[in-house]
Amino acid sequence: MSAATAHRTAVVTGGARGIGAATARRLAHDGLSVAVVDLAEADCKTVVDEIAAAGGRALAVGADVADEEAVRAAVARIAAELGPPTVLVNNAGILRDNLLFKMTAGDWDAVLNVHLRGSFLMSRETQKHMVEAGWGRIVNLSSTSALGNRGQANYSAAKAGLQGFTKTLAIELGRYGVTVNAIAPGFVETEMTAATAARMGMSFDQLREAVVATIPVGRSGKPEDIAATASFLVSEDAGFVSGQVVYVAGGPTD
């Protein structure tokens, strides 16, 4: 733990499982206090307990990131109980995959609300603490699906939108010592990719085998791969990196 990170508080949304949980654990290992945010507070307990058992400091917070009042209350609680948040990882996300002609307006709205509106609300609410501190880090979780993916018009649009959101916030907040970057994971082994396999009518192992055959490094991603990238982007060493989209996909992307 460095002196620089010892007093800092991070917020990780969608932190109960998958990439969010791995990121919460990694940032706690790095010495930050971590607010683990997910829809149900009880779902965050396992991750918070793991962090505490390892000697870290964490708080479970239940909040719908697409709900303006819930976000306001969550950030106020985090600031009061852990300290003003100056690191934010916008990871919360859902899938409502379908081909365009089958996709409902509800499917579209649900995905855009969690990914885009949620990231907007969380960023808007936490940036005041970053600006006041003269230092901050925001990391948004995009995806290689931002480049287009069959059956994911809503998800692809949301993930592409997050890249524009990232670049704009980097321009707006840079003068206050705040960097804003995005991570675009490729195929990572999570419950979400397992759901994709089910949608496609194949086992997870079959999907993984097919995808890995196209990945130059010859393996699928793990949540810890993404967490390691987030760890760098929120560090002191990444202070001159802002407005970037880092594809963590085991090879080059178009």
C-alpha positions as CSV (number, residue, x, y, z in Angstrom):
1,M,0.0,0.0,0.0
2,S,1.4,3.4,-1.0
3,A,0.9,6.6,0.9
4,A,-0.9,7.9,-2.1
5,T,-3.6,5.2,-2.2
6,A,-3.9,4.5,1.5
7,H,-6.6,7.2,2.0
8,R,-8.4,6.8,-1.3
9,T,-11.9,5.4,-1.8
10,A,-12.9,3.5,-5.0
11,V,-16.4,2.7,-6.2
12,V,-17.0,-0.4,-8.3
13,T,-20.4,-0.9,-9.8
14,G,-21.7,-4.3,-10.7
15,G,-19.2,-5.4,-8.1
16,A,-20.9,-8.6,-6.8
17,R,-19.5,-10.9,-9.4
18,G,-17.4,-11.4,-12.5
19,I,-15.2,-8.5,-13.6
20,G,-16.6,-6.2,-11.0
21,A,-15.8,-8.5,-8.1
22,A,-12.2,-9.1,-9.5
23,T,-11.7,-5.4,-9.8
24,A,-13.0,-4.7,-6.3
25,R,-10.6,-7.3,-4.9
26,R,-7.7,-6.0,-6.9
27,L,-8.2,-2.3,-5.9
28,A,-8.5,-3.4,-2.2
29,H,-5.3,-5.3,-2.6
30,D,-3.7,-2.1,-4.0
31,G,-4.7,-0.3,-0.8
32,L,-7.9,1.5,-1.6
33,S,-11.0,1.4,0.4
34,V,-13.7,-0.1,-1.9
35,A,-17.4,0.4,-2.1
36,V,-18.9,-2.7,-3.8
37,V,-22.1,-1.6,-5.5
38,D,-24.7,-3.9,-7.0
39,L,-28.5,-4.0,-7.3
40,A,-28.9,-6.0,-4.0
41,E,-26.6,-5.2,-1.1
42,A,-26.7,-8.8,0.1
43,D,-25.1,-9.9,-3.2
44,C,-22.1,-7.8,-2.4
45,K,-21.4,-9.5,1.0
46,T,-19.2,-12.3,-0.3
47,V,-16.8,-9.9,-2.0
48,V,-16.8,-7.5,0.9
49,D,-16.0,-10.3,3.3
50,E,-13.2,-11.5,1.1
51,I,-11.7,-8.1,1.1
52,A,-12.0,-7.8,4.9
53,A,-10.5,-11.2,5.4
54,A,-7.5,-10.1,3.4
55,G,-7.0,-7.0,5.6
56,G,-8.8,-4.5,3.3
57,R,-11.6,-2.1,3.9
58,A,-14.9,-2.4,2.0
59,L,-18.6,-1.5,2.1
60,A,-21.5,-3.3,0.4
61,V,-24.0,-0.9,-1.2
62,G,-27.2,-1.8,-2.9
63,A,-28.3,0.6,-5.6
64,D,-29.8,0.7,-9.1
65,V,-27.3,2.8,-11.0
66,A,-30.0,3.9,-13.4
67,D,-32.0,5.5,-10.6
68,E,-30.9,9.1,-10.0
69,E,-32.0,9.2,-6.3
70,A,-30.5,5.8,-5.6
71,V,-27.2,6.9,-7.0
72,R,-27.3,10.1,-5.0
73,A,-28.0,8.3,-1.8
74,A,-25.4,5.6,-2.5
75,V,-22.6,8.1,-3.1
76,A,-23.5,10.1,-0.1
77,R,-23.4,6.9,2.1
78,I,-20.0,5.9,0.6
79,A,-18.5,9.3,1.2
80,A,-19.8,9.3,4.8
81,E,-18.7,5.7,5.7
82,L,-15.6,5.1,3.6
83,G,-14.5,8.6,2.6
84,P,-15.0,10.8,-0.5
85,P,-14.8,8.6,-3.6
86,T,-12.1,9.6,-6.0
87,V,-11.9,6.4,-8.1
88,L,-14.9,5.1,-10.0
89,V,-15.2,2.0,-12.1
90,N,-18.4,1.9,-14.1
91,N,-18.8,-1.8,-14.6
92,A,-22.5,-2.5,-14.0
93,G,-24.2,-4.0,-17.0
94,I,-26.9,-6.4,-18.3
95,L,-27.7,-8.3,-21.4
96,R,-30.9,-8.4,-23.3
97,D,-29.6,-10.0,-26.5
98,N,-31.8,-10.5,-29.5
99,L,-31.9,-9.9,-33.3
100,L,-33.2,-6.5,-34.2
101,F,-36.6,-7.6,-35.4
102,K,-37.2,-9.5,-32.1
103,M,-35.8,-6.9,-29.8
104,T,-38.4,-5.0,-27.7
105,A,-38.2,-1.4,-26.8
106,G,-38.0,-2.6,-23.2
107,D,-34.9,-4.7,-24.0
108,W,-33.3,-1.7,-25.7
109,D,-34.1,0.7,-22.8
110,A,-33.0,-1.7,-20.1
111,V,-29.5,-2.1,-21.5
112,L,-29.0,1.5,-22.4
113,N,-30.2,2.6,-19.0
114,V,-27.9,0.4,-17.0
115,H,-24.8,0.9,-19.1
116,L,-25.1,4.5,-20.3
117,R,-27.4,6.3,-17.9
118,G,-25.9,4.4,-15.0
119,S,-22.4,5.5,-16.0
120,F,-23.5,9.0,-16.5
121,L,-25.3,9.2,-13.1
122,M,-22.4,7.6,-11.2
123,S,-19.8,9.8,-12.9
124,R,-21.8,13.0,-12.3
125,E,-22.3,12.2,-8.7
126,T,-18.7,11.2,-7.9
127,Q,-16.9,13.8,-10.0
128,K,-17.6,16.5,-7.4
129,H,-15.5,14.7,-4.9
130,M,-12.7,14.3,-7.5
131,V,-12.8,17.9,-8.5
132,E,-12.7,19.0,-4.8
133,A,-9.7,16.7,-4.2
134,G,-7.9,17.8,-7.4
135,W,-7.4,14.2,-8.3
136,G,-9.6,11.4,-9.7
137,R,-9.9,8.4,-11.9
138,I,-12.9,7.1,-13.8
139,V,-12.8,3.8,-15.7
140,N,-15.7,2.8,-17.9
141,L,-16.2,-0.8,-19.0
142,S,-16.8,-0.9,-22.8
143,S,-16.4,-4.1,-24.9
144,T,-15.2,-5.4,-28.2
145,S,-19.0,-5.6,-29.0
146,A,-18.7,-1.8,-29.5
147,L,-17.3,-2.7,-32.9
148,G,-20.5,-4.6,-33.7
149,N,-21.9,-8.0,-32.7
150,R,-24.8,-9.9,-34.1
151,G,-27.8,-10.0,-31.8
152,Q,-26.5,-7.2,-29.6
153,A,-27.7,-4.0,-31.2
154,N,-28.6,-2.6,-27.7
155,Y,-25.4,-3.8,-26.0
156,S,-23.1,-2.7,-28.9
157,A,-24.7,0.7,-29.0
158,A,-24.3,1.1,-25.2
159,K,-20.7,0.0,-25.3
160,A,-19.8,2.3,-28.2
161,G,-21.6,5.1,-26.5
162,L,-19.4,4.6,-23.4
163,Q,-16.4,5.2,-25.6
164,G,-17.7,8.6,-26.7
165,F,-18.7,9.4,-23.1
166,T,-15.2,8.5,-21.9
167,K,-13.4,10.8,-24.4
168,T,-15.7,13.7,-23.6
169,L,-15.3,13.4,-19.8
170,A,-11.5,13.2,-20.3
171,I,-11.7,16.6,-22.0
172,E,-14.0,18.1,-19.5
173,L,-12.4,16.8,-16.3
174,G,-8.7,16.8,-17.2
175,R,-8.1,20.3,-15.9
176,Y,-9.2,19.1,-12.5
177,G,-6.6,16.3,-12.2
178,V,-9.2,13.7,-13.2
179,T,-8.4,11.1,-15.9
180,V,-11.1,9.1,-17.7
181,N,-10.4,5.9,-19.6
182,A,-12.3,2.9,-20.9
183,I,-11.5,-0.8,-21.0
184,A,-12.9,-2.9,-23.8
185,P,-12.7,-6.5,-22.9
186,G,-12.8,-9.3,-25.4
187,F,-14.0,-12.8,-24.5
188,V,-13.8,-13.0,-20.7
189,E,-15.1,-16.0,-18.7
190,T,-18.1,-14.7,-16.7
191,E,-21.7,-15.4,-16.0
192,M,-22.5,-12.9,-18.8
193,T,-20.6,-14.9,-21.5
194,A,-22.1,-18.1,-20.2
195,A,-25.5,-16.5,-20.8
196,T,-24.4,-15.7,-24.4
197,A,-23.5,-19.3,-24.9
198,A,-27.0,-20.3,-23.8
199,R,-28.6,-17.8,-26.1
200,M,-26.6,-19.3,-29.0
201,G,-27.7,-22.8,-28.1
202,M,-24.3,-24.2,-27.2
203,S,-22.4,-25.1,-24.1
204,F,-20.0,-22.6,-22.5
205,D,-17.1,-24.9,-23.3
206,Q,-18.1,-25.1,-27.0
207,L,-18.3,-21.3,-27.2
208,R,-15.0,-20.8,-25.4
209,E,-13.3,-23.3,-27.7
210,A,-14.6,-21.6,-30.8
211,V,-13.6,-18.1,-29.6
212,V,-10.2,-19.1,-28.3
213,A,-9.4,-20.4,-31.8
214,T,-9.6,-16.8,-33.0
215,I,-7.5,-15.2,-30.2
216,P,-3.8,-14.7,-30.9
217,V,-2.7,-15.4,-27.4
218,G,-4.6,-18.7,-27.5
219,R,-6.7,-18.4,-24.4
220,S,-9.8,-16.7,-23.1
221,G,-9.7,-13.8,-20.7
222,K,-10.2,-13.9,-17.0
223,P,-11.9,-11.3,-14.8
224,E,-8.4,-10.7,-13.2
225,D,-7.0,-9.7,-16.6
226,I,-9.5,-6.8,-16.7
227,A,-8.9,-6.0,-13.0
228,A,-5.2,-5.7,-13.6
229,T,-5.8,-3.1,-16.4
230,A,-8.1,-1.2,-14.2
231,S,-5.5,-1.2,-11.4
232,F,-3.0,0.5,-13.7
233,L,-5.5,3.1,-15.0
234,V,-6.5,4.2,-11.5
235,S,-2.9,4.4,-10.4
236,E,-0.6,7.4,-10.0
237,D,1.5,6.0,-12.8
238,A,-1.4,6.4,-15.3
239,G,-1.7,10.2,-14.7
240,F,-0.8,11.0,-18.3
241,V,-3.2,8.5,-19.8
242,S,-6.7,9.8,-20.4
243,G,-9.4,9.5,-23.0
244,Q,-8.2,6.2,-24.1
245,V,-10.0,2.9,-24.9
246,V,-7.8,-0.1,-24.0
247,Y,-8.8,-3.3,-25.8
248,V,-8.0,-6.2,-23.5
249,A,-8.8,-9.0,-25.9
250,G,-5.7,-11.1,-26.4
251,G,-4.8,-9.6,-29.7
252,P,-5.4,-6.6,-32.0
253,T,-8.9,-5.3,-32.8
254,D,-10.1,-3.5,-35.9
